């Protein structure tokens, strides 16, 4: 997972994702616990090379929900 913000508030990831996976949680490990890092929203598929997943960080989602 590359947690460097892109476009100000995005996470780039390499989790497997297919059409219909938008809205899926992007999980990480913190100590002994699974944590939600973000919500998958898109996949960038270049003509050659590896696909890159795009997610919205969970803190930006939780900020809106408050």
Phi and psi in degrees as GROMACS dihedral restraints (atoms count N, CA, C in turn):
[ dihedral_restraints ]
;  ai    aj    ak    al  type     phi  dphi    fc
    3     4     5     6     1  -101.3    20    10
    4     5     6     7     1   107.2    20    10
    6     7     8     9     1   -91.1    20    10
    7     8     9    10     1    16.9    20    10
    9    10    11    12     1   -73.7    20    10
   10    11    12    13     1   125.3    20    10
   12    13    14    15     1   -60.3    20    10
   13    14    15    16     1   137.0    20    10
   15    16    17    18     1  -120.6    20    10
   16    17    18    19     1   135.8    20    10
   18    19    20    21     1    59.9    20    10
   19    20    21    22     1    29.9    20    10
   21    22    23    24     1    80.9    20    10
   22    23    24    25     1   -37.3    20    10
   24    25    26    27     1  -145.8    20    10
   25    26    27    28     1    46.3    20    10
   27    28    29    30     1  -127.7    20    10
   28    29    30    31     1   151.5    20    10
   30    31    32    33     1  -111.7    20    10
   31    32    33    34     1   138.1    20    10
   33    34    35    36     1  -102.8    20    10
   34    35    36    37     1   138.6    20    10
   36    37    38    39     1  -143.0    20    10
   37    38    39    40     1   167.1    20    10
   39    40    41    42     1  -119.7    20    10
   40    41    42    43     1    24.5    20    10
   42    43    44    45     1   -68.4    20    10
   43    44    45    46     1   145.0    20    10
   45    46    47    48     1   -61.1    20    10
   46    47    48    49     1   133.6    20    10
   48    49    50    51     1  -150.1    20    10
   49    50    51    52     1   140.4    20    10
   51    52    53    54     1  -127.2    20    10
   52    53    54    55     1   172.6    20    10
   54    55    56    57     1   -54.1    20    10
   55    56    57    58     1   132.7    20    10
   57    58    59    60     1    98.2    20    10
   58    59    60    61     1    -6.1    20    10
   60    61    62    63     1   -84.7    20    10
   61    62    63    64     1    -4.7    20    10
   63    64    65    66     1   -55.9    20    10
   64    65    66    67     1   137.5    20    10
   66    67    68    69     1    94.8    20    10
   67    68    69    70     1    -8.6    20    10
   69    70    71    72     1   -72.2    20    10
   70    71    72    73     1   145.7    20    10
   72    73    74    75     1   -73.5    20    10
   73    74    75    76     1   145.2    20    10
   75    76    77    78     1  -101.0    20    10
   76    77    78    79     1   115.7    20    10
   78    79    80    81     1  -100.3    20    10
   79    80    81    82     1   150.7    20    10
   81    82    83    84     1  -138.2    20    10
   82    83    84    85     1   175.4    20    10
   84    85    86    87     1  -115.1    20    10
   85    86    87    88     1   129.7    20    10
   87    88    89    90     1  -125.3    20    10
   88    89    90    91     1   103.6    20    10
   90    91    92    93     1    67.0    20    10
   91    92    93    94     1  -120.0    20    10
   93    94    95    96     1  -100.9    20    10
   94    95    96    97     1     7.8    20    10
   96    97    98    99     1  -115.4    20    10
   97    98    99   100     1   147.7    20    10
   99   100   101   102     1   -83.0    20    10
  100   101   102   103     1   138.1    20    10
  102   103   104   105     1  -130.1    20    10
  103   104   105   106     1   149.5    20    10
  105   106   107   108     1   -86.0    20    10
  106   107   108   109     1   119.0    20    10
  108   109   110   111     1   -92.8    20    10
  109   110   111   112     1   -30.7    20    10
  111   112   113   114     1  -170.0    20    10
  112   113   114   115     1  -177.8    20    10
  114   115   116   117     1  -121.9    20    10
  115   116   117   118     1   121.9    20    10
  117   118   119   120     1   -65.6    20    10
  118   119   120   121     1   131.9    20    10
  120   121   122   123     1  -125.3    20    10
  121   122   123   124     1   -21.6    20    10
  123   124   125   126     1  -165.6    20    10
  124   125   126   127     1   165.2    20    10
  126   127   128   129     1  -131.5    20    10
  127   128   129   130     1   129.9    20    10
  129   130   131   132     1   -94.4    20    10
  130   131   132   133     1   122.3    20    10
  132   133   134   135     1  -120.3    20    10
  133   134   135   136     1    96.5    20    10
  135   136   137   138     1   -69.9    20    10
  136   137   138   139     1   162.2    20    10
  138   139   140   141     1   -60.4    20    10
  139   140   141   142     1   -33.8    20    10
  141   142   143   144     1  -135.9    20    10
  142   143   144   145     1   150.1    20    10
  144   145   146   147     1   101.3    20    10
  145   146   147   148     1  -175.3    20    10
  147   148   149   150     1   -80.9    20    10
  148   149   150   151     1   145.8    20    10
  150   151   152   153     1   -72.8    20    10
  151   152   153   154     1   152.2    20    10
  153   154   155   156     1  -126.8    20    10
  154   155   156   157     1   127.0    20    10
  156   157   158   159     1   -82.8    20    10
  157   158   159   160     1   150.0    20    10
  159   160   161   162     1  -122.6    20    10
  160   161   162   163     1   130.8    20    10
  162   163   164   165     1  -134.7    20    10
  163   164   165   166     1   154.5    20    10
  165   166   167   168     1   -93.1    20    10
  166   167   168   169     1   128.0    20    10
  168   169   170   171     1   -58.9    20    10
  169   170   171   172     1   141.5    20    10
  171   172   173   174     1   -62.1    20    10
  172   173   174   175     1   -30.3    20    10
  174   175   176   177     1   -66.6    20    10
  175   176   177   178     1   -29.9    20    10
  177   178   179   180     1   -73.6    20    10
  178   179   180   181     1   -31.8    20    10
  180   181   182   183     1   -72.1    20    10
  181   182   183   184     1   -44.8    20    10
  183   184   185   186     1   -68.2    20    10
  184   185   186   187     1   -29.5    20    10
  186   187   188   189     1   -63.1    20    10
  187   188   189   190     1   -39.5    20    10
  189   190   191   192     1   -71.6    20    10
  190   191   192   193     1   -33.8    20    10
  192   193   194   195     1   -74.0    20    10
  193   194   195   196     1   -15.9    20    10
